[in-house]
Amino acid sequence: MKPIRILLISTLLVGSALAAVAAPASKSVYSASARRTDDDFKSLKAGDRIALVCKECESVTVQTVESAEAAMKLCKEGETVVCGSCNKVAKVVRRGPRSKTSTSTATEVRYVNEKGEDCMFIVKLES
């Protein structure tokens, strides 16, 4: 009787594990990419909502873009962005293509702390 019980329990465990793996992904999962290029920031319009994600304090601050000029200020070399939660200041830096053989001429926008480490990024939220 004991071997049958063990076989039944193990079958139930394996079956429930397979059902969990085969389940469809939740629709509540939101994926968005960080704004990294000039074109990403040029596409922002007044009224768009963005999320400033601070890696230092692990917070998200939601803001509304006031104008196209304000959006472009977020990617201007040397500007600063302040986290709404921890008030830490990040500096905007631009990094070019990784190598001379790269076909891309776009530079990436990064937000770094005083140590030069990436500490923030910006994501456009869907309406």
Secondary structure, 3 states (H helix, E strand, C coil): CHHHHHHHHHHHHHHHHHHHHHCCCCCCCCCCCECCCHHHHHCCCCCCEEEEEECCCCEEEEEECCCHHHHHHCCCCCCEEECCCCCCEEEEEEECCCCCCCCCCCCEEEEECCCCCEEEEEEECCC
